[in-house]
């Protein structure tokens, strides 16, 4: 039975969503299958590496994509402002970033030193 023209067009427009749902279902199915298998031990690092590698690869690619987009967006938005307000906004953004990062870095250093003492 042939699909109608409207159904084909709707399928074509939502193909990405359909593939995402299929990939999600396959991921759940693979995860449950691996978990239920008799020779699976959760502490075997080699098997964990094979399962984590694609996810780590995806996250690292996203990180490499996001930073240039954020920087280029910041530069282009500052470039569209007039000279007086762009300097003020750039200083405001820099100060805000500095005030956000310094406590975080300090907290990480303190936590690392406390964990090394024990």
Secondary structure, DSSP 8 states (H G I E B T S, - for coil): ----HHHHHHHHHTHHHHHHHHHHHHHHHHHHHHHHSTT--TT-HHHHHHHHHHHHHHHHHHHHHHHHHHHHHHHHHHHHS-HHHHHHHHHHHHHHHHHHHHHHHHHHHHHHHHHHH-
